[in-house]
Amino acid sequence: MSRRLALLAAVITLAPGAAGAETLYDAIALAYQTNPSLRAQRETVRSADEGVVQARAGYGPQVSVNGQLGYQNAKVQYYPNGPALPTNAQTGSADLSATQPLYTTGSVSAQVRGAGADVLASREALRQAESQLLQQVITAYVDVRRDRETIRILKDEIVALNGEFDETKAKGRLGQVTRTDVAQSEARLLSAQAQLNLAQGRLNISNAEYLNAVGQSPGELAPEPDLPGLPATVEAAFEAADHNNPQLLQAIQTERSAREKVNQAKAAGGGTLSLKLDAAVGPAEPYLARQYDQSVTAALVFSKPLFTSGYNSSKVRQALDDDNHAQLAIEAARRGVVQLVAQAWDQLASTQSAFVIEERQVEVETVAVQGNRVEERVGQRSTIDLLNAELELANARLGLIQSRHDAYVARAGLLAAMGFLEARYQTPGVQLYDPAASMKRVEHRAPQPLTTLIAPVDHFLAPSTPPPHLSAPGAGSQTPADMPILTHPTDPPADPPR
């Protein structure tokens, strides 16, 4: 097992960079097109599209046919006290039945609206999956660049410490420094070598994360570009998240679907009216071959449950409980979004401030190392003073790299919380997946010619559950609760602030 793991690490580390993504845009575009998790979520959206088709089928006719062909062998007594004579006959019957719903007390219309809400919720889940993937790609990209830069700095430090150690050993042989100075110089060199080994291990991990997110090992990565869409104020960030965060919008659409299930449960107690046509062919008399009766029947059928032993009322209560749960999930999602925006904003502000300070610190530490090196050679500074100065410079350079990394990750996190970390904003020109195209392909495969006439009738006097009072401003920007049929995608989020 250890040999296999070592081989995998070697493949990840040494994979050729010619096929790797050269820029962050390339990495995002490749992941957007090939990542299996994102593609699986797209299949989930297409599955939800079929739910609308299935719900709309309730408006249309249902046609079925039943047929039977048999052979009978019996003894039949044709008159009292007469002999039983054997009778053989082939029998057959057929029945064609067609039912067209005319009114369902709003049950079908509630199903259609609920299925439309499920589609919109699945599209928001797709947006969330896309945002998470882009975060994963961006984090892996900057992780690889950070770890490579860390290794370069540590290698430079080891080269400098090797020179210091050789010089200190030579001075020790001449009696100019003590054995303590030599030991301290060697200890710093060994510490830097240990840090380099750890950094190489972190790079291997980052390479594996990049391979998982993007689909190929990283090559020579260009510096990461600016991420568009960052707001100027935290208030603008909160406002954008309220209207565009996919988790919040998914919770809103999920509640809408649950509310329509309440209407559907209430409609189960109402009456239904349908037109039924039957055409049948059957034997005229038993055991009489080739003699059939034919009939055609048309009827208006009204049905209404009178007593269900509490089943229907229990279904209504259950649906109401589910809707209450969905309403609380909206509030939970809203609080989570507020937390994400606040955390990302504070992390971005703190890391940017630290970055400015650490840039200045690197400049000062560089001057300090140069001065210590000169003064150590003329005897004004000790060996440990020089080693300490070089260590502080290396730590400052590593801290600067980490702050740059953290600030970039915080930008991506803030955009994700606002709902703007998507391919259409971050990779202009890439061919985008359109979830509405799938709906357009499937919604007309089973056309219902009478839908435009039946749907308004079915909606008339149908049960209605009022929408909840939502504190999130984004709740009011979604499609209305009485949307009869989903034919268009959800409105796209507003353009991100520049």
Backbone hydrogen bonds, N-H to C=O, Kabsch-Sander energy under -0.5 kcal/mol:
donor,donor_aa,acceptor,acceptor_aa,energy
5,L,1,M,-2.4
6,A,2,S,-2.4
7,L,3,R,-2.3
8,L,4,R,-2.5
9,A,5,L,-2.5
10,A,6,A,-2.1
11,V,7,L,-2.4
12,I,8,L,-2.5
13,T,9,A,-2.4
14,L,10,A,-2.9
15,A,11,V,-1.0
20,G,17,G,-0.8
27,A,23,T,-2.0
28,I,24,L,-2.6
29,A,25,Y,-2.6
30,L,26,D,-2.4
31,A,27,A,-2.4
32,Y,28,I,-2.7
33,Q,29,A,-1.5
34,T,30,L,-1.8
35,N,31,A,-2.5
39,R,35,N,-2.1
40,A,36,P,-2.4
41,Q,37,S,-1.7
42,R,38,L,-1.7
43,E,39,R,-1.6
44,T,40,A,-1.6
45,V,41,Q,-1.7
46,R,42,R,-2.1
47,S,43,E,-2.2
48,A,44,T,-2.1
49,D,45,V,-1.8
50,E,46,R,-1.2
51,G,47,S,-0.8
51,G,48,A,-0.7
52,V,48,A,-0.9
52,V,49,D,-0.8
53,V,49,D,-1.3
54,Q,50,E,-2.6
55,A,51,G,-2.2
56,R,52,V,-2.6
57,A,53,V,-1.2
58,G,55,A,-1.6
59,Y,56,R,-2.0
60,G,57,A,-1.0
62,Q,99,T,-2.4
64,S,97,S,-2.8
66,N,95,D,-2.6
68,Q,93,S,-2.8
70,G,91,T,-3.4
72,Q,89,A,-3.3
74,A,87,T,-2.7
76,V,74,A,-0.5
76,V,85,L,-2.9
78,Y,76,V,-0.7
78,Y,83,P,-0.5
82,G,79,Y,-2.1
85,L,76,V,-2.4
85,L,83,P,-0.7
87,T,74,A,-4.1
89,A,72,Q,-2.3
91,T,70,G,-2.2
93,S,68,Q,-2.6
94,A,281,V,-2.8
95,D,66,N,-2.9
96,L,279,A,-3.5
97,S,64,S,-2.9
97,S,95,D,-0.5
98,A,277,L,-2.8
99,T,62,Q,-2.3
100,Q,275,L,-3.1
102,L,273,L,-3.1
103,Y,273,L,-2.1
107,S,104,T,-1.6
110,A,106,G,-2.1
111,Q,107,S,-1.9
112,V,108,V,-2.5
113,R,109,S,-2.4
114,G,110,A,-2.6
115,A,111,Q,-2.6
116,G,112,V,-2.3
117,A,113,R,-2.2
118,D,114,G,-2.1
119,V,115,A,-1.9
120,L,116,G,-2.1
121,A,117,A,-2.5
122,S,118,D,-2.3
123,R,119,V,-2.0
124,E,120,L,-1.9
125,A,121,A,-2.2
126,L,122,S,-1.8
127,R,123,R,-2.1
128,Q,124,E,-2.3
129,A,125,A,-2.3
130,E,126,L,-2.4
131,S,127,R,-2.5
132,Q,128,Q,-2.5
133,L,129,A,-2.2
134,L,130,E,-2.5
135,Q,131,S,-2.3
136,Q,132,Q,-2.3
137,V,133,L,-2.7
138,I,134,L,-2.9
139,T,135,Q,-2.7
140,A,136,Q,-2.4
141,Y,137,V,-2.6
142,V,138,I,-2.5
143,D,139,T,-2.2
144,V,140,A,-2.3
145,R,141,Y,-2.0
146,R,142,V,-2.6
147,D,143,D,-2.8
148,R,144,V,-2.5
149,E,145,R,-2.2
150,T,146,R,-2.5
151,I,147,D,-2.3
152,R,148,R,-2.0
153,I,149,E,-2.3
154,L,150,T,-2.5
155,K,151,I,-2.4
156,D,152,R,-2.1
157,E,153,I,-2.4
158,I,154,L,-2.6
159,V,155,K,-2.2
160,A,156,D,-2.2
161,L,157,E,-2.9
162,N,158,I,-2.6
163,G,159,V,-1.9
164,E,160,A,-2.3
165,F,161,L,-2.8
166,D,162,N,-2.5
167,E,163,G,-2.3
168,T,164,E,-2.6
169,K,165,F,-2.6
170,A,166,D,-2.1
171,K,167,E,-2.3
172,G,168,T,-2.4
173,R,169,K,-2.2
174,L,170,A,-1.3
175,G,171,K,-0.6
175,G,172,G,-0.8
176,Q,171,K,-2.7
177,V,171,K,-0.7
182,V,178,T,-1.5
183,A,179,R,-2.6
184,Q,180,T,-2.6
185,S,181,D,-2.1
186,E,182,V,-2.3
187,A,183,A,-2.6
188,R,184,Q,-2.0
189,L,185,S,-1.6
190,L,186,E,-2.5
191,S,187,A,-2.3
192,A,188,R,-2.1
193,Q,189,L,-2.1
194,A,190,L,-2.2
195,Q,191,S,-2.3
196,L,192,A,-2.0
197,N,193,Q,-1.9
198,L,194,A,-2.1
199,A,195,Q,-2.5
200,Q,196,L,-2.2
201,G,197,N,-1.8
202,R,198,L,-2.3
203,L,199,A,-2.1
204,N,200,Q,-1.9
205,I,201,G,-1.9
206,S,202,R,-2.5
207,N,203,L,-2.7
208,A,204,N,-2.0
209,E,205,I,-2.2
210,Y,206,S,-2.4
211,L,207,N,-2.4
212,N,208,A,-2.2
213,A,209,E,-2.1
214,V,210,Y,-3.0
215,G,210,Y,-0.7
215,G,211,L,-1.4
219,G,21,A,-0.6
221,L,219,G,-0.8
222,A,22,E,-2.8
230,L,227,L,-0.5
237,A,233,T,-1.3
238,F,234,V,-2.3
239,E,235,E,-2.4
240,A,236,A,-2.3
241,A,237,A,-2.3
242,D,238,F,-2.3
243,H,239,E,-1.1
244,N,240,A,-1.8
245,N,241,A,-2.1
249,L,245,N,-2.3
250,Q,246,P,-2.5
251,A,247,Q,-2.0
252,I,248,L,-1.9
253,Q,249,L,-2.2
254,T,250,Q,-2.4
255,E,251,A,-2.0
256,R,252,I,-1.8
257,S,253,Q,-2.1
258,A,254,T,-2.1
259,R,255,E,-2.4
260,E,256,R,-1.8
261,K,257,S,-1.4
262,V,258,A,-1.3
263,N,259,R,-1.7
264,Q,260,E,-2.3
265,A,261,K,-2.3
266,K,262,V,-2.4
267,A,263,N,-2.2
268,A,264,Q,-1.0
269,G,266,K,-1.4
270,G,267,A,-1.7
272,T,303,S,-2.8
273,L,103,Y,-2.9
274,S,301,V,-2.1
275,L,100,Q,-2.8
276,K,274,S,-0.5
276,K,299,A,-3.0
277,L,98,A,-3.1
278,D,297,T,-3.0
279,A,96,L,-2.7
280,A,295,S,-2.6
281,V,94,A,-3.0
282,G,293,D,-2.1
284,A,291,Q,-3.0
288,L,285,E,-1.5
289,A,287,Y,-0.8
291,Q,288,L,-1.0
293,D,282,G,-3.4
295,S,280,A,-2.3
297,T,278,D,-3.3
299,A,276,K,-2.4
301,V,274,S,-3.2
301,V,299,A,-0.6
302,F,300,L,-0.5
303,S,272,T,-2.3
311,Y,308,T,-1.7
314,S,310,G,-1.9
315,K,311,Y,-2.1
316,V,312,N,-1.9
317,R,313,S,-2.2
318,Q,314,S,-2.6
319,A,315,K,-2.3
320,L,316,V,-2.4
321,D,317,R,-2.3
322,D,318,Q,-2.3
323,D,319,A,-2.2
324,N,320,L,-2.5
325,H,321,D,-2.2
326,A,322,D,-2.1
327,Q,323,D,-2.3
328,L,324,N,-2.1
329,A,325,H,-1.8
330,I,326,A,-1.4
331,E,327,Q,-1.5
332,A,328,L,-2.4
333,A,329,A,-2.6
334,R,330,I,-2.6
335,R,331,E,-2.4
336,G,332,A,-2.2
337,V,333,A,-2.3
338,V,334,R,-2.3
339,Q,335,R,-2.3
340,L,336,G,-2.5
341,V,337,V,-2.7
342,A,338,V,-2.5
343,Q,339,Q,-2.8
344,A,340,L,-2.6
345,W,341,V,-2.7
346,D,342,A,-2.5
347,Q,343,Q,-2.6
348,L,344,A,-2.4
349,A,345,W,-2.6
350,S,346,D,-2.6
351,T,347,Q,-2.6
352,Q,348,L,-2.2
353,S,349,A,-1.9
354,A,350,S,-2.6
355,F,351,T,-2.2
356,V,352,Q,-1.8
357,I,353,S,-1.9
358,E,354,A,-2.9
359,E,355,F,-2.1
360,R,356,V,-1.6
361,Q,357,I,-2.2
362,V,358,E,-2.4
363,E,359,E,-1.7
364,V,360,R,-2.3
365,E,361,Q,-3.1
366,T,362,V,-2.2
367,V,363,E,-1.7
368,A,364,V,-2.3
369,V,365,E,-2.4
370,Q,366,T,-2.1
371,G,367,V,-2.3
372,N,368,A,-2.6
373,R,369,V,-2.5
374,V,370,Q,-1.8
375,E,371,G,-2.7
376,E,372,N,-2.5
377,R,373,R,-1.4
378,V,374,V,-1.0
379,G,376,E,-0.8
380,Q,375,E,-2.5
381,R,375,E,-1.2
386,L,382,S,-1.6
387,L,383,T,-2.6
388,N,384,I,-2.5
389,A,385,D,-2.0
390,E,386,L,-2.4
391,L,387,L,-2.4
392,E,388,N,-2.5
393,L,389,A,-1.9
394,A,390,E,-2.3
395,N,391,L,-2.6
396,A,392,E,-2.1
397,R,393,L,-2.3
398,L,394,A,-2.4
399,G,395,N,-2.6
400,L,396,A,-2.2
401,I,397,R,-1.9
402,Q,398,L,-2.2
403,S,399,G,-2.4
404,R,400,L,-2.2
405,H,401,I,-2.2
406,D,402,Q,-2.9
407,A,403,S,-2.5
408,Y,404,R,-1.7
409,V,405,H,-2.3
410,A,406,D,-2.4
411,R,407,A,-1.9
412,A,408,Y,-2.0
413,G,409,V,-2.4
414,L,410,A,-2.4
415,L,411,R,-2.4
416,A,412,A,-2.2
417,A,413,G,-2.2
418,M,414,L,-1.9
419,G,415,L,-0.9
419,G,416,A,-0.7
420,F,415,L,-2.8
421,L,415,L,-0.8
422,E,420,F,-1.6
425,Y,422,E,-1.2
426,Q,422,E,-2.5
427,T,423,A,-2.5
430,V,427,T,-1.8
432,L,430,V,-0.5
437,A,434,D,-1.1
438,S,434,D,-0.6
439,M,435,P,-1.0
440,K,436,A,-2.2
441,R,437,A,-1.5
442,V,438,S,-1.7
443,E,439,M,-2.5
445,R,442,V,-1.4
451,T,448,Q,-1.7
453,L,450,L,-0.9
454,I,450,L,-2.7
455,A,451,T,-2.9
457,V,453,L,-0.8
458,D,454,I,-3.1
459,H,455,A,-1.9
460,F,456,P,-1.0
460,F,457,V,-0.6
462,A,459,H,-1.8
470,L,468,P,-0.8
474,G,242,D,-0.6
475,A,472,A,-1.8
476,G,473,P,-1.1
477,S,474,G,-1.1
478,Q,475,A,-0.9
483,M,480,P,-1.3
487,T,485,I,-0.7
